[in-house]
C-alpha cells in the first residue's frame, strides 16, 4: 500500500547574501540556498521534505502580513 502524501503550503523569505540567495521558511526553522531565487526555493523544498520525512506535520503557526507606517 502506497504512503499518503500530504501537501502543505509554506512561506519563504529570500535574501541575497554575496553570491547566494538564501530561502528561509517562515513557519518552520529551515533554510537553504542557491545561486538563483528559484534554486534556493527548490533546495528549501527538498530540505523541508527531508525534515518531515516519515513524520506527521506539526501544528504550523498562522502567518499574517500587515502594514506599518514608517
PyMOL Python script that loads the backbone (N, CA, C, O; Angstrom):
from pymol import cmd

cmd.read_pdbstr("""\
ATOM      1  N   UNK A   1       0.845  -1.179   0.000  1.00  0.00           N
ATOM      2  CA  UNK A   1       0.000   0.000   0.000  1.00  0.00           C
ATOM      3  C   UNK A   1       0.890   1.243   0.000  1.00  0.00           C
ATOM      4  O   UNK A   1       1.818   1.336   0.804  1.00  0.00           O
ATOM      5  N   UNK A   2       0.624   2.178  -0.874  1.00  0.00           N
ATOM      6  CA  UNK A   2       1.432   3.397  -1.003  1.00  0.00           C
ATOM      7  C   UNK A   2       1.147   4.356   0.140  1.00  0.00           C
ATOM      8  O   UNK A   2       0.022   4.437   0.634  1.00  0.00           O
ATOM      9  N   UNK A   3       2.180   5.081   0.555  1.00  0.00           N
ATOM     10  CA  UNK A   3       2.036   6.075   1.617  1.00  0.00           C
ATOM     11  C   UNK A   3       1.229   7.258   1.093  1.00  0.00           C
ATOM     12  O   UNK A   3       1.318   7.620  -0.080  1.00  0.00           O
ATOM     13  N   UNK A   4       0.445   7.849   1.980  1.00  0.00           N
ATOM     14  CA  UNK A   4      -0.329   9.021   1.626  1.00  0.00           C
ATOM     15  C   UNK A   4       0.576  10.245   1.645  1.00  0.00           C
ATOM     16  O   UNK A   4       1.334  10.447   2.594  1.00  0.00           O
ATOM     17  N   UNK A   5       0.497  11.050   0.611  1.00  0.00           N
ATOM     18  CA  UNK A   5       1.301  12.269   0.519  1.00  0.00           C
ATOM     19  C   UNK A   5       0.415  13.441   0.904  1.00  0.00           C
ATOM     20  O   UNK A   5      -0.659  13.636   0.335  1.00  0.00           O
ATOM     21  N   UNK A   6       0.876  14.218   1.878  1.00  0.00           N
ATOM     22  CA  UNK A   6       0.168  15.423   2.291  1.00  0.00           C
ATOM     23  C   UNK A   6       0.885  16.615   1.698  1.00  0.00           C
ATOM     24  O   UNK A   6       2.110  16.708   1.775  1.00  0.00           O
ATOM     25  N   UNK A   7       0.134  17.526   1.109  1.00  0.00           N
ATOM     26  CA  UNK A   7       0.726  18.739   0.562  1.00  0.00           C
ATOM     27  C   UNK A   7       0.367  19.891   1.481  1.00  0.00           C
ATOM     28  O   UNK A   7      -0.776  20.014   1.921  1.00  0.00           O
ATOM     29  N   UNK A   8       1.336  20.726   1.764  1.00  0.00           N
ATOM     30  CA  UNK A   8       1.153  21.870   2.657  1.00  0.00           C
ATOM     31  C   UNK A   8       1.822  23.080   2.029  1.00  0.00           C
ATOM     32  O   UNK A   8       2.871  22.952   1.399  1.00  0.00           O
ATOM     33  N   UNK A   9       1.230  24.245   2.194  1.00  0.00           N
ATOM     34  CA  UNK A   9       1.826  25.484   1.699  1.00  0.00           C
ATOM     35  C   UNK A   9       2.719  26.088   2.774  1.00  0.00           C
ATOM     36  O   UNK A   9       2.341  26.154   3.944  1.00  0.00           O
ATOM     37  N   UNK A  10       3.895  26.525   2.372  1.00  0.00           N
ATOM     38  CA  UNK A  10       4.823  27.208   3.260  1.00  0.00           C
ATOM     39  C   UNK A  10       5.165  28.563   2.656  1.00  0.00           C
ATOM     40  O   UNK A  10       4.925  28.810   1.474  1.00  0.00           O
ATOM     41  N   UNK A  11       5.724  29.429   3.479  1.00  0.00           N
ATOM     42  CA  UNK A  11       6.125  30.767   3.056  1.00  0.00           C
ATOM     43  C   UNK A  11       7.627  30.890   3.210  1.00  0.00           C
ATOM     44  O   UNK A  11       8.185  30.446   4.214  1.00  0.00           O
ATOM     45  N   UNK A  12       8.289  31.488   2.229  1.00  0.00           N
ATOM     46  CA  UNK A  12       9.737  31.671   2.301  1.00  0.00           C
ATOM     47  C   UNK A  12      10.082  33.146   2.159  1.00  0.00           C
ATOM     48  O   UNK A  12       9.440  33.888   1.415  1.00  0.00           O
ATOM     49  N   UNK A  13      11.109  33.547   2.890  1.00  0.00           N
ATOM     50  CA  UNK A  13      11.721  34.860   2.728  1.00  0.00           C
ATOM     51  C   UNK A  13      13.051  34.616   2.028  1.00  0.00           C
ATOM     52  O   UNK A  13      13.852  33.793   2.472  1.00  0.00           O
ATOM     53  N   UNK A  14      13.282  35.331   0.937  1.00  0.00           N
ATOM     54  CA  UNK A  14      14.515  35.140   0.168  1.00  0.00           C
ATOM     55  C   UNK A  14      15.371  36.387   0.295  1.00  0.00           C
ATOM     56  O   UNK A  14      14.915  37.503   0.043  1.00  0.00           O
ATOM     57  N   UNK A  15      16.620  36.177   0.690  1.00  0.00           N
ATOM     58  CA  UNK A  15      17.578  37.276   0.788  1.00  0.00           C
ATOM     59  C   UNK A  15      18.775  36.958  -0.104  1.00  0.00           C
ATOM     60  O   UNK A  15      19.056  35.798  -0.401  1.00  0.00           O
ATOM     61  N   UNK A  16      19.467  38.004  -0.519  1.00  0.00           N
ATOM     62  CA  UNK A  16      20.654  37.849  -1.363  1.00  0.00           C
ATOM     63  C   UNK A  16      21.865  38.114  -0.480  1.00  0.00           C
ATOM     64  O   UNK A  16      22.019  39.213   0.051  1.00  0.00           O
ATOM     65  N   UNK A  17      22.720  37.117  -0.322  1.00  0.00           N
ATOM     66  CA  UNK A  17      23.899  37.223   0.537  1.00  0.00           C
ATOM     67  C   UNK A  17      25.131  36.826  -0.265  1.00  0.00           C
ATOM     68  O   UNK A  17      25.382  35.642  -0.491  1.00  0.00           O
ATOM     69  N   UNK A  18      25.894  37.823  -0.692  1.00  0.00           N
ATOM     70  CA  UNK A  18      27.078  37.547  -1.512  1.00  0.00           C
ATOM     71  C   UNK A  18      26.670  36.945  -2.841  1.00  0.00           C
ATOM     72  O   UNK A  18      25.871  37.532  -3.572  1.00  0.00           O
ATOM     73  N   UNK A  19      27.213  35.773  -3.163  1.00  0.00           N
ATOM     74  CA  UNK A  19      26.892  35.089  -4.416  1.00  0.00           C
ATOM     75  C   UNK A  19      25.660  34.191  -4.303  1.00  0.00           C
ATOM     76  O   UNK A  19      25.268  33.560  -5.284  1.00  0.00           O
ATOM     77  N   UNK A  20      25.053  34.126  -3.133  1.00  0.00           N
ATOM     78  CA  UNK A  20      23.984  33.172  -2.874  1.00  0.00           C
ATOM     79  C   UNK A  20      22.662  33.854  -2.550  1.00  0.00           C
ATOM     80  O   UNK A  20      22.629  34.972  -2.035  1.00  0.00           O
ATOM     81  N   UNK A  21      21.578  33.159  -2.861  1.00  0.00           N
ATOM     82  CA  UNK A  21      20.241  33.518  -2.402  1.00  0.00           C
ATOM     83  C   UNK A  21      19.893  32.534  -1.292  1.00  0.00           C
ATOM     84  O   UNK A  21      20.067  31.325  -1.446  1.00  0.00           O
ATOM     85  N   UNK A  22      19.404  33.056  -0.183  1.00  0.00           N
ATOM     86  CA  UNK A  22      19.032  32.226   0.957  1.00  0.00           C
ATOM     87  C   UNK A  22      17.515  32.256   1.096  1.00  0.00           C
ATOM     88  O   UNK A  22      16.911  33.327   1.154  1.00  0.00           O
ATOM     89  N   UNK A  23      16.908  31.082   1.147  1.00  0.00           N
ATOM     90  CA  UNK A  23      15.463  30.952   1.337  1.00  0.00           C
ATOM     91  C   UNK A  23      15.224  30.423   2.753  1.00  0.00           C
ATOM     92  O   UNK A  23      15.675  29.332   3.101  1.00  0.00           O
ATOM     93  N   UNK A  24      14.517  31.201   3.556  1.00  0.00           N
ATOM     94  CA  UNK A  24      14.208  30.849   4.948  1.00  0.00           C
ATOM     95  C   UNK A  24      12.712  30.602   5.053  1.00  0.00           C
ATOM     96  O   UNK A  24      11.914  31.462   4.681  1.00  0.00           O
ATOM     97  N   UNK A  25      12.327  29.441   5.553  1.00  0.00           N
ATOM     98  CA  UNK A  25      10.918  29.128   5.748  1.00  0.00           C
ATOM     99  C   UNK A  25      10.406  29.910   6.954  1.00  0.00           C
ATOM    100  O   UNK A  25      11.030  29.896   8.015  1.00  0.00           O
ATOM    101  N   UNK A  26       9.274  30.590   6.794  1.00  0.00           N
ATOM    102  CA  UNK A  26       8.709  31.409   7.867  1.00  0.00           C
ATOM    103  C   UNK A  26       8.084  30.538   8.955  1.00  0.00           C
ATOM    104  O   UNK A  26       8.239  30.825  10.142  1.00  0.00           O
ATOM    105  N   UNK A  27       7.387  29.487   8.563  1.00  0.00           N
ATOM    106  CA  UNK A  27       6.646  28.670   9.524  1.00  0.00           C
ATOM    107  C   UNK A  27       7.512  27.702  10.317  1.00  0.00           C
ATOM    108  O   UNK A  27       7.175  27.353  11.448  1.00  0.00           O
ATOM    109  N   UNK A  28       8.620  27.268   9.735  1.00  0.00           N
ATOM    110  CA  UNK A  28       9.491  26.262  10.348  1.00  0.00           C
ATOM    111  C   UNK A  28      10.926  26.763  10.237  1.00  0.00           C
ATOM    112  O   UNK A  28      11.285  27.392   9.241  1.00  0.00           O
ATOM    113  N   UNK A  29      11.737  26.499  11.229  1.00  0.00           N
ATOM    114  CA  UNK A  29      13.115  26.977  11.222  1.00  0.00           C
ATOM    115  C   UNK A  29      13.985  26.102  10.313  1.00  0.00           C
ATOM    116  O   UNK A  29      14.798  25.303  10.778  1.00  0.00           O
ATOM    117  N   UNK A  30      13.784  26.280   8.990  1.00  0.00           N
ATOM    118  CA  UNK A  30      14.549  25.559   7.975  1.00  0.00           C
ATOM    119  C   UNK A  30      14.946  26.571   6.909  1.00  0.00           C
ATOM    120  O   UNK A  30      14.139  27.412   6.514  1.00  0.00           O
ATOM    121  N   UNK A  31      16.184  26.491   6.446  1.00  0.00           N
ATOM    122  CA  UNK A  31      16.663  27.401   5.400  1.00  0.00           C
ATOM    123  C   UNK A  31      17.527  26.618   4.428  1.00  0.00           C
ATOM    124  O   UNK A  31      18.025  25.536   4.738  1.00  0.00           O
ATOM    125  N   UNK A  32      17.693  27.194   3.240  1.00  0.00           N
ATOM    126  CA  UNK A  32      18.573  26.611   2.243  1.00  0.00           C
ATOM    127  C   UNK A  32      19.056  27.727   1.333  1.00  0.00           C
ATOM    128  O   UNK A  32      18.673  28.884   1.501  1.00  0.00           O
ATOM    129  N   UNK A  33      19.895  27.378   0.373  1.00  0.00           N
ATOM    130  CA  UNK A  33      20.452  28.414  -0.501  1.00  0.00           C
ATOM    131  C   UNK A  33      20.610  27.900  -1.915  1.00  0.00           C
ATOM    132  O   UNK A  33      20.559  26.697  -2.169  1.00  0.00           O
ATOM    133  N   UNK A  34      20.805  28.850  -2.845  1.00  0.00           N
ATOM    134  CA  UNK A  34      21.022  28.520  -4.242  1.00  0.00           C
ATOM    135  C   UNK A  34      21.619  29.713  -4.958  1.00  0.00           C
ATOM    136  O   UNK A  34      21.668  30.813  -4.408  1.00  0.00           O
ATOM    137  N   UNK A  35      22.068  29.505  -6.169  1.00  0.00           N
ATOM    138  CA  UNK A  35      22.663  30.587  -6.964  1.00  0.00           C
ATOM    139  C   UNK A  35      21.615  31.551  -7.504  1.00  0.00           C
ATOM    140  O   UNK A  35      21.938  32.685  -7.860  1.00  0.00           O
ATOM    141  N   UNK A  36      20.352  31.104  -7.567  1.00  0.00           N
ATOM    142  CA  UNK A  36      19.238  31.935  -8.010  1.00  0.00           C
ATOM    143  C   UNK A  36      18.105  31.783  -6.990  1.00  0.00           C
ATOM    144  O   UNK A  36      18.110  30.836  -6.203  1.00  0.00           O
ATOM    145  N   UNK A  37      17.133  32.703  -6.996  1.00  0.00           N
ATOM    146  CA  UNK A  37      15.983  32.526  -6.089  1.00  0.00           C
ATOM    147  C   UNK A  37      15.261  31.193  -6.334  1.00  0.00           C
ATOM    148  O   UNK A  37      14.842  30.535  -5.382  1.00  0.00           O
ATOM    149  N   UNK A  38      15.115  30.798  -7.595  1.00  0.00           N
ATOM    150  CA  UNK A  38      14.445  29.530  -7.904  1.00  0.00           C
ATOM    151  C   UNK A  38      15.220  28.337  -7.347  1.00  0.00           C
ATOM    152  O   UNK A  38      14.617  27.406  -6.814  1.00  0.00           O
ATOM    153  N   UNK A  39      16.541  28.355  -7.464  1.00  0.00           N
ATOM    154  CA  UNK A  39      17.366  27.276  -6.899  1.00  0.00           C
ATOM    155  C   UNK A  39      17.240  27.241  -5.383  1.00  0.00           C
ATOM    156  O   UNK A  39      17.186  26.163  -4.790  1.00  0.00           O
ATOM    157  N   UNK A  40      17.192  28.407  -4.753  1.00  0.00           N
ATOM    158  CA  UNK A  40      17.060  28.463  -3.295  1.00  0.00           C
ATOM    159  C   UNK A  40      15.724  27.872  -2.848  1.00  0.00           C
ATOM    160  O   UNK A  40      15.670  27.140  -1.860  1.00  0.00           O
ATOM    161  N   UNK A  41      14.649  28.184  -3.569  1.00  0.00           N
ATOM    162  CA  UNK A  41      13.328  27.625  -3.238  1.00  0.00           C
ATOM    163  C   UNK A  41      13.311  26.118  -3.468  1.00  0.00           C
ATOM    164  O   UNK A  41      12.767  25.379  -2.647  1.00  0.00           O
ATOM    165  N   UNK A  42      13.895  25.649  -4.564  1.00  0.00           N
ATOM    166  CA  UNK A  42      13.962  24.206  -4.823  1.00  0.00           C
ATOM    167  C   UNK A  42      14.723  23.489  -3.712  1.00  0.00           C
ATOM    168  O   UNK A  42      14.307  22.423  -3.258  1.00  0.00           O
ATOM    169  N   UNK A  43      15.840  24.076  -3.275  1.00  0.00           N
ATOM    170  CA  UNK A  43      16.629  23.479  -2.193  1.00  0.00           C
ATOM    171  C   UNK A  43      15.856  23.512  -0.877  1.00  0.00           C
ATOM    172  O   UNK A  43      15.932  22.571  -0.087  1.00  0.00           O
ATOM    173  N   UNK A  44      15.112  24.591  -0.640  1.00  0.00           N
ATOM    174  CA  UNK A  44      14.294  24.684   0.579  1.00  0.00           C
ATOM    175  C   UNK A  44      13.188  23.634   0.554  1.00  0.00           C
ATOM    176  O   UNK A  44      12.911  22.995   1.569  1.00  0.00           O
ATOM    177  N   UNK A  45      12.560  23.457  -0.599  1.00  0.00           N
ATOM    178  CA  UNK A  45      11.515  22.435  -0.731  1.00  0.00           C
ATOM    179  C   UNK A  45      12.083  21.060  -0.378  1.00  0.00           C
ATOM    180  O   UNK A  45      11.466  20.298   0.367  1.00  0.00           O
ATOM    181  N   UNK A  46      13.257  20.752  -0.916  1.00  0.00           N
ATOM    182  CA  UNK A  46      13.892  19.458  -0.627  1.00  0.00           C
ATOM    183  C   UNK A  46      14.238  19.334   0.854  1.00  0.00           C
ATOM    184  O   UNK A  46      14.037  18.276   1.449  1.00  0.00           O
ATOM    185  N   UNK A  47      14.754  20.400   1.449  1.00  0.00           N
ATOM    186  CA  UNK A  47      15.106  20.379   2.875  1.00  0.00           C
ATOM    187  C   UNK A  47      13.867  20.154   3.745  1.00  0.00           C
ATOM    188  O   UNK A  47      13.927  19.418   4.729  1.00  0.00           O
ATOM    189  N   UNK A  48      12.753  20.783   3.388  1.00  0.00           N
ATOM    190  CA  UNK A  48      11.518  20.593   4.155  1.00  0.00           C
ATOM    191  C   UNK A  48      10.991  19.168   3.994  1.00  0.00           C
ATOM    192  O   UNK A  48      10.528  18.565   4.962  1.00  0.00           O
ATOM    193  N   UNK A  49      11.060  18.626   2.775  1.00  0.00           N
ATOM    194  CA  UNK A  49      10.623  17.246   2.562  1.00  0.00           C
ATOM    195  C   UNK A  49      11.456  16.289   3.407  1.00  0.00           C
ATOM    196  O   UNK A  49      10.913  15.361   4.006  1.00  0.00           O
ATOM    197  N   UNK A  50      12.767  16.505   3.461  1.00  0.00           N
ATOM    198  CA  UNK A  50      13.636  15.654   4.284  1.00  0.00           C
ATOM    199  C   UNK A  50      13.353  15.850   5.767  1.00  0.00           C
ATOM    200  O   UNK A  50      13.354  14.887   6.535  1.00  0.00           O
ATOM    201  N   UNK A  51      13.110  17.096   6.174  1.00  0.00           N
ATOM    202  CA  UNK A  51      12.846  17.406   7.586  1.00  0.00           C
ATOM    203  C   UNK A  51      11.622  16.658   8.111  1.00  0.00           C
ATOM    204  O   UNK A  51      11.623  16.175   9.243  1.00  0.00           O
ATOM    205  N   UNK A  52      10.578  16.565   7.283  1.00  0.00           N
ATOM    206  CA  UNK A  52       9.327  15.961   7.730  1.00  0.00           C
ATOM    207  C   UNK A  52       9.123  14.538   7.223  1.00  0.00           C
ATOM    208  O   UNK A  52       8.050  13.965   7.409  1.00  0.00           O
ATOM    209  N   UNK A  53      10.128  13.968   6.590  1.00  0.00           N
ATOM    210  CA  UNK A  53      10.012  12.608   6.059  1.00  0.00           C
ATOM    211  C   UNK A  53       9.688  11.628   7.188  1.00  0.00           C
ATOM    212  O   UNK A  53      10.405  11.554   8.186  1.00  0.00           O
ATOM    213  N   UNK A  54       8.603  10.883   7.014  1.00  0.00           N
ATOM    214  CA  UNK A  54       8.228   9.874   8.000  1.00  0.00           C
ATOM    215  C   UNK A  54       7.588  10.435   9.252  1.00  0.00           C
ATOM    216  O   UNK A  54       7.355   9.682  10.198  1.00  0.00           O
ATOM    217  N   UNK A  55       7.293  11.729   9.301  1.00  0.00           N
ATOM    218  CA  UNK A  55       6.672  12.363  10.475  1.00  0.00           C
ATOM    219  C   UNK A  55       5.347  13.003  10.083  1.00  0.00           C
ATOM    220  O   UNK A  55       5.119  13.338   8.920  1.00  0.00           O
ATOM    221  N   UNK A  56       4.489  13.164  11.067  1.00  0.00           N
ATOM    222  CA  UNK A  56       3.306  13.981  10.868  1.00  0.00           C
ATOM    223  C   UNK A  56       3.735  15.430  10.969  1.00  0.00           C
ATOM    224  O   UNK A  56       4.619  15.766  11.757  1.00  0.00           O
ATOM    225  N   UNK A  57       3.116  16.286  10.177  1.00  0.00           N
ATOM    226  CA  UNK A  57       3.436  17.711  10.258  1.00  0.00           C
ATOM    227  C   UNK A  57       2.953  18.273  11.590  1.00  0.00           C
ATOM    228  O   UNK A  57       1.852  17.954  12.039  1.00  0.00           O
ATOM    229  N   UNK A  58       3.771  19.107  12.221  1.00  0.00           N
ATOM    230  CA  UNK A  58       3.322  19.740  13.464  1.00  0.00           C
ATOM    231  C   UNK A  58       2.278  20.812  13.156  1.00  0.00           C
ATOM    232  O   UNK A  58       2.083  21.182  11.999  1.00  0.00           O
ATOM    233  N   UNK A  59       1.624  21.298  14.177  1.00  0.00           N
ATOM    234  CA  UNK A  59       0.721  22.442  14.027  1.00  0.00           C
ATOM    235  C   UNK A  59       1.565  23.626  13.581  1.00  0.00           C
ATOM    236  O   UNK A  59       2.524  23.990  14.262  1.00  0.00           O
ATOM    237  N   UNK A  60       1.229  24.224  12.463  1.00  0.00           N
ATOM    238  CA  UNK A  60       2.014  25.329  11.933  1.00  0.00           C
ATOM    239  C   UNK A  60       1.433  26.656  12.404  1.00  0.00           C
ATOM    240  O   UNK A  60       0.216  26.797  12.519  1.00  0.00           O
ATOM    241  N   UNK A  61       2.303  27.632  12.679  1.00  0.00           N
ATOM    242  CA  UNK A  61       1.798  28.926  13.131  1.00  0.00           C
ATOM    243  C   UNK A  61       1.062  29.653  12.008  1.00  0.00           C
ATOM    244  O   UNK A  61       1.300  29.409  10.825  1.00  0.00           O
ATOM    245  N   UNK A  62       0.177  30.538  12.402  1.00  0.00           N
ATOM    246  CA  UNK A  62      -0.519  31.376  11.423  1.00  0.00           C
ATOM    247  C   UNK A  62       0.398  32.536  11.070  1.00  0.00           C
ATOM    248  O   UNK A  62       0.940  33.189  11.962  1.00  0.00           O
ATOM    249  N   UNK A  63       0.577  32.799   9.793  1.00  0.00           N
ATOM    250  CA  UNK A  63       1.438  33.882   9.323  1.00  0.00           C
ATOM    251  C   UNK A  63       0.552  34.992   8.769  1.00  0.00           C
ATOM    252  O   UNK A  63      -0.303  34.745   7.919  1.00  0.00           O
ATOM    253  N   UNK A  64       0.754  36.192   9.243  1.00  0.00           N
ATOM    254  CA  UNK A  64      -0.037  37.343   8.802  1.00  0.00           C
ATOM    255  C   UNK A  64       0.891  38.413   8.233  1.00  0.00           C
ATOM    256  O   UNK A  64       1.980  38.643   8.759  1.00  0.00           O
ATOM    257  N   UNK A  65       0.459  39.057   7.172  1.00  0.00           N
ATOM    258  CA  UNK A  65       1.148  40.225   6.644  1.00  0.00           C
ATOM    259  C   UNK A  65       0.353  41.432   7.105  1.00  0.00           C
ATOM    260  O   UNK A  65      -0.878  41.413   7.093  1.00  0.00           O
ATOM    261  N   UNK A  66       1.051  42.477   7.508  1.00  0.00           N
ATOM    262  CA  UNK A  66       0.365  43.679   7.955  1.00  0.00           C
ATOM    263  C   UNK A  66       1.170  44.901   7.593  1.00  0.00           C
ATOM    264  O   UNK A  66       2.351  44.799   7.261  1.00  0.00           O
ATOM    265  N   UNK A  67       0.546  46.042   7.653  1.00  0.00           N
ATOM    266  CA  UNK A  67       1.155  47.298   7.237  1.00  0.00           C
ATOM    267  C   UNK A  67       1.523  48.131   8.456  1.00  0.00           C
ATOM    268  O   UNK A  67       0.796  48.155   9.449  1.00  0.00           O
ATOM    269  N   UNK A  68       2.647  48.804   8.368  1.00  0.00           N
ATOM    270  CA  UNK A  68       3.110  49.705   9.413  1.00  0.00           C
ATOM    271  C   UNK A  68       3.523  51.009   8.748  1.00  0.00           C
ATOM    272  O   UNK A  68       4.220  50.983   7.734  1.00  0.00           O
ATOM    273  N   UNK A  69       3.117  52.132   9.285  1.00  0.00           N
ATOM    274  CA  UNK A  69       3.526  53.424   8.755  1.00  0.00           C
ATOM    275  C   UNK A  69       4.915  53.764   9.316  1.00  0.00           C
ATOM    276  O   UNK A  69       5.110  53.787  10.531  1.00  0.00           O
ATOM    277  N   UNK A  70       5.863  54.022   8.432  1.00  0.00           N
ATOM    278  CA  UNK A  70       7.220  54.358   8.883  1.00  0.00           C
ATOM    279  C   UNK A  70       7.675  55.647   8.253  1.00  0.00           C
ATOM    280  O   UNK A  70       8.791  56.099   8.508  1.00  0.00           O
TER     281      UNK A  70
END
""", "prot")
cmd.dss("prot")
cmd.show_as("cartoon", "prot")
cmd.util.cbc("prot")
cmd.orient("prot")
